[in-house]
Amino acid sequence: MSDLFEQLKAIVGPKGFSTDPAEIAPHLTEWRSKYEGSSPLLLKPASTQEVSAILALCHKAGAAVVPQGGNTGLVGAQIPFHNEILLSLSRMNQIRSLDKHDASLIAEAGVVLSTAQSHADEVGLLLAPSLASEGSAMIGGLISSNAGGVNVLRYGMMREQVLGLEVVLANGHVLNTLRTLRKDNTGYDLKQLFIGAEGTLGIITAAALRLVPKPSERATAFVAVPDVNAATALLARLQESTNGLLNAFEVLARSGLELVLAHIAGAKDPFAAPAPWYVLCEASGIKGVSEAFLSGLESALEDGIAADVVIASSEAQRESLWRLRETMSEAQKLEGPSLKHDISVPVSAAARFIETAIAAVAARLPEARPVPFGHLGDGNLHFNFQMAKGTDPKHYLAHWDEIQQIVHDIVHEFGGSFSAEHGVGIMKRDALARYKTVQEVELMRTLKRALDPKSILNPGKLIPD
């Protein structure tokens, strides 16, 4: 192995590797601190050619490699658990091209999402995905996990933004589909294999991304509603009034807002009186969308769908309203341990699901405090349960697997998904085996064997044993 390591170091040069445990350590844990890995060697290639050479050597030697982007994943997919070689794409951070007329951008895997967004903004275009980690999440990881975020309702998941990919396969061969065509009906769409595959079939080194026109007008509101049924009715009302120009529709329970108010400096309750549920919604588009948005809100108030509304009258107020939603995860972390679930159900079933699942968890773990929030507009809920004060953290977290199965079983009954946007990683491999059909799992294994016969790419992730 020492000979292999020396050859790998030679490929990336002195700036492209580390064996220093202190330098490697930040790459071995994730944001929730649920997982901690190990790796003797961190590689930071600066080009596709270097990634290709690395994988060619590792394939020949049968040495496993775990790719990593901004290390913002929440299911452990980016963590090496068995002393694998860790391959960070962070030095591959160039915008290769930006074509305003073609409305496309080609970015390397290590480009941070907010950086790519800024480049698009400079030419009056929008790279649509938006999520709380956009200041550190990287393009390669976002595509590998098929990330979601708050704009999925209007623009779709990360998959919908990808026009083409450059991928290094397990044997070091480079697959280049970096075309920016909207129409290319010439056989299998091979790039789709690698989107959401979590680095198990190939390592994404660059992507051609779709850009969209930057909205000229935007309207944002924070709405108090009596229950989730009212929230779903409000969604339908605003979609109708804006003619489908609603780009975000977020829901959060009062319990979640209270955590933000308690832990996030400067956070303020938009309303004088509390409400059971809140919706943060936003529409954008050409001139007139704000008026249509406000018209929908007014009718919702008149019909009792909404109890109260705060309209953002400035960009500063808009940012303060969004901060209440975007700091939810941080507030939960500051409050203490929680049992988290990233699930999706049909929007029409959201209220019944929430009621059913909260009751089921309460029956088994009465001290669990429900703190549901998320992207109700596309059916994705972060269905979390906060530890009650005075509870022993170890005792509480020991229920993780049991509570997760209770929640996921109910999700399955409602025709939903146990992972809406975070992926599978190592955390949800058992769930994949439980809820996917035998045919689906076997086809995944067939693809893995075909593209990575030695199983050197992110072994132990996504696909059940």
C-alpha atoms as one frame of an Amber mdcrd trajectory, in Angstrom:
protein
   0.000   0.000   0.000   2.894   2.366   0.677   4.009   2.086  -2.963   0.482
   2.928  -4.108   0.353   5.946  -1.806   3.629   7.257  -3.196   2.337   6.907
  -6.747  -0.868   8.715  -5.824   1.050  11.533  -4.152   3.143  11.934  -7.277
  -0.009  12.388  -9.376  -1.361  15.306  -7.324   1.922  16.906  -6.259   2.823
  18.357  -2.841  -0.252  20.637  -2.676  -2.617  17.829  -3.502  -2.322  15.387
  -0.605  -2.078  15.089   3.149  -1.322  12.326   5.603  -1.533  14.681   8.578
  -4.294  13.433  10.916  -5.063  17.005  12.014  -5.618  18.118   8.421  -7.645
  15.044   7.528  -9.810  15.179  10.686 -12.338  17.841   9.510 -13.139  15.604
   6.528 -13.986  12.633   8.756 -17.026  14.032  10.569 -20.248  15.561   9.280
 -22.433  18.427  10.442 -24.601  16.372  12.798 -21.557  14.659  14.357 -23.409
  11.353  14.024 -20.589   9.693  12.099 -16.828   9.680  12.422 -14.618   8.012
   9.842 -10.975   7.213   9.222  -8.568   7.658   6.332  -4.790   7.443   6.036
  -4.596   9.620   2.920  -6.405  12.715   1.698  -6.053  13.465  -2.009  -7.009
  16.813  -3.551  -6.668  16.528  -7.325  -6.742  19.742  -9.341  -7.946  18.335
 -12.667 -10.008  15.620 -14.300  -6.782  14.098 -15.601  -5.508  13.707 -12.048
  -8.772  12.092 -10.904  -8.537   9.735 -13.867  -4.966   8.745 -13.019  -5.881
   8.232  -9.357  -8.784   5.914 -10.127  -6.809   3.972 -12.721  -4.185   3.175
 -10.081  -6.728   2.437  -7.347  -8.721   0.191  -9.682  -5.625  -1.799 -10.532
  -4.695  -2.121  -6.848  -8.258  -2.713  -5.635  -7.972   0.261  -3.270 -11.242
   1.884  -2.207 -11.890   5.610  -2.682 -14.496   7.860  -1.049 -15.235  11.113
  -2.938 -16.118  14.246  -0.997 -17.295  17.737  -1.901 -18.188  20.368   0.686
 -18.909  17.727   3.360 -22.453  19.015   3.857 -24.200  15.663   3.357 -26.473
  14.423   6.143 -26.540  10.638   5.628 -22.834   9.796   5.849 -22.279   9.192
   2.125 -19.150  11.364   2.069 -17.433   9.818   5.108 -14.781   7.053   4.789
 -15.603   4.453   7.436 -13.031   1.751   6.693  -9.760   3.592   6.153 -10.449
   4.230   2.477  -8.553   6.844   0.496 -10.418  10.150   0.745 -10.684  12.139
  -2.480 -11.705  15.778  -2.069 -12.841  17.685  -5.164 -12.330  21.069  -3.474
  -9.406  22.133  -5.698 -11.446  21.561  -8.846 -13.184  24.908  -8.438 -13.205
  26.553 -11.861 -16.121  27.885 -13.878 -15.137  26.561 -17.294 -17.711  28.512
 -19.270 -20.850  30.614 -18.990 -23.023  31.216 -22.044 -25.723  33.842 -21.557
 -27.436  33.115 -24.868 -27.423  29.378 -24.271 -28.410  29.969 -20.613 -25.877
  27.436 -19.391 -22.858  27.211 -17.144 -20.141  24.561 -16.963 -18.684  24.244
 -13.480 -16.160  21.871 -11.976 -17.245  19.639  -9.130 -15.554  21.705  -6.419
 -17.309  24.966  -7.259 -19.378  26.131  -4.290 -23.051  26.624  -5.164 -23.113
  30.265  -4.056 -20.115  30.992  -6.304 -21.875  29.483  -9.314 -25.005  31.455
  -8.416 -22.982  34.686  -8.358 -21.548  34.011 -11.818 -25.042  33.416 -13.196
 -26.345  36.552 -11.493 -23.657  38.696 -13.126 -25.197  38.017 -16.546 -28.791
  38.395 -15.372 -29.534  34.683 -15.042 -30.402  32.392 -12.160 -28.978  29.057
 -11.070 -32.182  27.946  -9.402 -31.222  25.553  -6.546 -31.191  27.262  -3.159
 -30.510  25.627   0.192 -29.173  26.559   3.608 -25.718  25.086   2.898 -25.221
  26.881  -0.439 -22.220  28.760   0.974 -20.269  25.512   1.375 -22.040  22.788
  -0.636 -20.255  21.972  -3.898 -21.679  21.238  -7.322 -20.354  17.674  -7.512
 -21.813  16.680  -4.163 -25.122  18.377  -4.888 -25.492  16.394  -8.097 -24.246
  13.150  -6.546 -26.917  13.446  -3.859 -29.557  14.964  -6.178 -30.039  17.770
  -3.672 -33.303  19.640  -3.289 -33.820  22.876  -1.377 -36.473  25.564  -1.240
 -36.966  26.143  -4.982 -37.864  22.583  -6.004 -41.544  23.507  -6.264 -40.788
  25.786  -9.237 -37.528  24.524 -10.706 -37.132  20.892  -9.660 -34.363  18.937
  -7.949 -30.688  19.135  -8.868 -31.334  16.494 -11.528 -33.498  18.960 -13.444
 -30.640  21.482 -13.600 -28.109  19.088 -15.168 -27.629  19.238 -18.935 -24.435
  17.199 -19.085 -21.729  15.635 -16.939 -18.070  14.777 -16.976 -17.526  11.631
 -14.914 -14.464   9.545 -14.136 -15.373   5.867 -14.001 -13.952   3.325 -11.572
 -11.284   2.192 -14.055 -10.114   5.749 -14.690 -11.853   6.208 -18.030 -13.487
   9.600 -18.532 -17.098   9.789 -19.687 -17.731  13.226 -21.191 -21.321  14.288
 -21.816 -20.750  18.001 -21.146 -23.169  19.111 -23.820 -25.608  21.918 -23.079
 -28.345  20.668 -25.397 -31.955  20.740 -24.232 -32.803  18.078 -26.798 -30.587
  15.041 -27.344 -32.687  11.959 -28.028 -29.841   9.614 -29.014 -30.170   6.585
 -26.803 -29.592   6.077 -23.093 -29.219   9.313 -21.136 -26.101   8.101 -19.352
 -25.654  11.138 -17.116 -28.766  10.115 -15.201 -26.903   7.083 -13.820 -24.611
   9.307 -11.782 -27.128  11.845 -10.464 -28.140  10.751  -6.978 -25.736   7.784
  -7.084 -23.622   9.229  -4.245 -20.313   8.518  -5.960 -20.902   4.763  -6.099
 -20.846   4.502  -9.914 -18.377   7.224 -10.881 -16.880  10.492  -9.679 -18.407
  13.647 -11.146 -15.699  16.153 -12.074 -17.721  18.783 -13.956 -21.297  19.587
 -14.896 -23.151  21.593 -17.518 -26.008  23.321 -15.713 -29.226  24.904 -16.898
 -29.772  28.571 -16.058 -33.121  30.351 -16.080 -34.161  33.990 -16.475 -33.692
  36.035 -13.336 -37.101  37.178 -12.063 -37.700  40.908 -12.334 -40.181  40.930
  -9.468 -40.470  38.963  -6.250 -42.950  38.877  -3.370 -42.486  37.140  -0.014
 -44.928  36.523   2.829 -44.981  34.873   6.247 -48.452  33.497   6.918 -50.076
  32.224  10.105 -52.428  29.291   9.476 -54.592  27.209  11.827 -53.440  23.791
  10.611 -51.696  21.893   7.826 -54.934  21.424   5.891 -55.178  25.208   5.710
 -51.557  25.347   4.551 -52.247  22.957   1.663 -55.348  24.964   0.748 -53.203
  28.107   0.741 -50.732  26.386  -1.584 -53.471  25.651  -4.108 -54.850  29.181
  -3.783 -51.475  30.833  -4.440 -50.571  28.501  -7.298 -53.827  29.500  -8.940
 -53.513  33.236  -8.281 -49.888  33.415  -9.520 -50.464  31.067 -12.457 -47.787
  28.672 -11.215 -45.139  31.285 -10.397 -44.812  30.216  -6.768 -41.191  29.188
  -6.259 -41.153  28.437  -2.525 -43.739  27.222  -0.035 -42.277  26.314   3.357
 -44.184  25.184   6.434 -43.075  25.191  10.065 -44.810  24.396  13.318 -44.933
  26.842  16.221 -42.580  24.526  18.132 -39.920  25.110  15.488 -40.327  28.866
  15.422 -39.968  28.933  19.209 -36.607  27.145  18.934 -35.392  29.745  16.440
 -36.570  32.610  18.659 -34.791  31.029  21.636 -31.453  30.248  20.009 -30.865
  32.499  16.999 -29.616  35.990  17.771 -31.778  38.723  16.293 -34.679  36.430
  15.384 -38.059  38.067  15.953 -41.603  36.722  15.863 -43.367  38.362  12.891
 -46.719  38.257  14.710 -48.037  39.622  17.992 -49.959  36.425  18.765 -48.786
  32.823  18.251 -50.313  30.459  15.695 -50.098  26.640  15.486 -48.491  26.670
  12.028 -46.765  29.069   9.674 -46.066  29.226   5.962 -43.189  31.101   4.341
 -44.037  31.537   0.685 -42.560  33.378  -2.257 -43.525  34.062  -5.861 -41.346
  35.563  -8.562 -41.503  36.386 -12.246 -42.355  39.254 -14.526 -44.146  42.451
 -13.555 -47.524  41.740 -12.015 -46.624  38.618 -10.063 -46.567  40.534  -6.761
 -50.074  41.824  -7.330 -51.314  38.323  -8.171 -49.566  36.917  -5.087 -51.142
  39.532  -2.809 -54.540  38.914  -4.356 -54.278  35.230  -3.465 -53.284  36.064
   0.102 -56.165  38.508   0.496 -58.692  35.916  -0.622 -57.116  33.358   1.730
 -57.585  35.771   4.634 -61.186  36.433   3.644 -61.946  32.703   3.460 -60.284
  31.881   6.790 -57.511  29.821   5.198 -54.960  32.276   6.595 -55.209  33.845
  10.054 -52.634  36.601   9.577 -50.061  37.678   7.005 -46.817  39.646   7.033
 -45.638  40.850   3.620 -41.942  41.618   3.170 -41.775  45.307   2.276 -38.001
  45.393   1.773 -35.120  43.063   0.987 -33.992  43.334   4.602 -37.388  42.187
   5.838 -37.437  39.392   3.282 -34.056  38.167   4.528 -35.223  38.298   8.150
 -38.276  36.183   7.301 -36.196  33.650   5.399 -33.747  33.523   8.296 -36.504
  32.140  10.506 -36.748  29.153   8.168 -33.105  28.768   7.197 -31.843  28.637
  10.806 -34.264  25.899  11.860 -31.631  23.159  11.719 -29.098  25.286  13.585
 -31.658  26.094  16.291 -32.487  22.414  16.695 -28.821  21.567  17.054 -28.387
  24.252  19.721 -31.459  22.980  21.577 -29.998  19.476  21.816 -30.310  16.027
  20.231 -33.168  15.281  17.867 -34.416  12.357  15.813 -34.524  13.511  12.200
 -36.386  12.267   9.141 -36.195  13.619   5.591 -39.381  12.266   4.068 -41.883
  13.053   1.351 -45.565  12.277   0.980 -48.218  13.449  -1.485 -49.083  17.049
  -0.614 -52.752  16.140  -0.258 -51.828  13.568   2.409 -49.445  15.759   4.427
 -51.889  16.731   7.179 -53.088  13.153   7.750 -49.520  11.861   7.701 -48.340
  14.397  10.288 -51.244  13.604  12.622 -50.784   9.839  12.252 -47.003   9.824
  12.651 -46.932  12.190  15.630 -49.454   9.973  17.430 -47.449   6.823  16.657
 -44.185   8.306  17.928 -45.870   9.707  21.050 -47.210   6.243  21.872 -43.683
   4.821  21.854 -41.624   7.800  23.044 -43.811  10.319  24.905 -40.900  12.638
  25.690 -40.222  13.301  21.994 -41.238  16.840  20.979 -42.427  17.051  17.349
 -40.772  19.844  15.339 -41.932  19.301  11.749 -40.981  21.767   9.044 -39.986
  21.737   5.405 -40.912  22.125   1.782 -44.642  21.457   1.882 -45.008  22.747
  -1.670 -43.292  19.618  -3.016 -44.349  17.247  -0.222 -40.948  17.126   1.511
 -41.049  17.358   5.303 -38.170  17.384   7.764 -40.112  15.404  10.295 -38.017
  15.832  13.417 -38.469  15.087  17.108 -36.562  17.149  19.657 -35.368  15.653
  22.922 -37.311  16.914  25.928 -35.364  18.924  28.464 -34.017  16.805  31.291
 -33.836  13.663  29.152 -30.603  11.694  28.974 -29.206  12.183  25.429 -27.828
   8.650  25.149 -31.148   7.162  26.216 -33.012   9.367  23.755 -30.760   8.746
  20.745 -30.829   5.004  21.437 -34.382   5.106  20.040 -33.219   6.485  16.657
 -33.553   3.261  14.647 -36.847   2.274  16.264 -38.488   5.677  15.769 -37.110
   5.934  12.256 -38.764   2.650  11.302 -42.073   3.737  12.854 -42.008   6.964
  10.839 -40.801   5.320   7.634 -43.446   2.592   7.837 -46.138   5.265   8.010
 -44.495   7.186   5.159 -44.611   3.994   3.092 -48.300   3.481   3.920 -48.997
   6.987   2.618 -47.177   6.290  -0.661 -44.176   8.430   0.266 -40.388   8.195
   0.307 -38.072   7.614   3.269 -35.528   9.996   1.727 -36.801  13.051  -0.111
 -33.618  15.034  -0.717 -30.764  13.933   1.576 -30.055  10.605  -0.102 -29.307
   7.179   1.350 -25.616   7.066   2.301 -24.955   4.680   5.129 -27.799   5.920
   7.331 -30.663   4.649   5.179 -29.286   1.544   3.456 -31.478  -0.695   5.607
 -34.504   1.425   4.737 -33.733   1.074   1.042 -33.681  -2.704   1.431 -36.936
  -2.589   3.411 -39.012  -0.331   1.160 -37.659  -0.819  -2.361 -38.767  -3.859
  -4.322 -36.445  -6.825  -4.808 -36.296  -5.973  -8.511 -35.251  -2.376  -7.841
 -32.474  -3.353  -5.436 -31.169  -6.086  -7.724 -31.061  -3.704 -10.677 -29.053
  -1.253  -8.566 -26.605  -4.043  -7.735 -26.395  -4.984 -11.412 -25.469  -1.411
 -12.352 -22.886  -1.292  -9.564 -21.263  -4.537 -10.712 -21.181  -3.340 -14.315
 -19.620   0.059 -13.635 -17.530  -0.763 -10.566 -16.800  -4.506 -10.610 -14.150
  -4.250  -7.881 -16.402  -2.067  -5.699 -13.748   0.574  -5.087 -16.089   3.593
  -5.348 -17.635   4.600  -2.029 -18.130   1.015  -0.847 -20.788   0.332   1.763
 -22.923   3.302   0.747 -26.428   3.430  -0.738 -26.697  -0.188  -1.935 -27.661
  -2.761   0.733 -25.325  -5.706   1.296
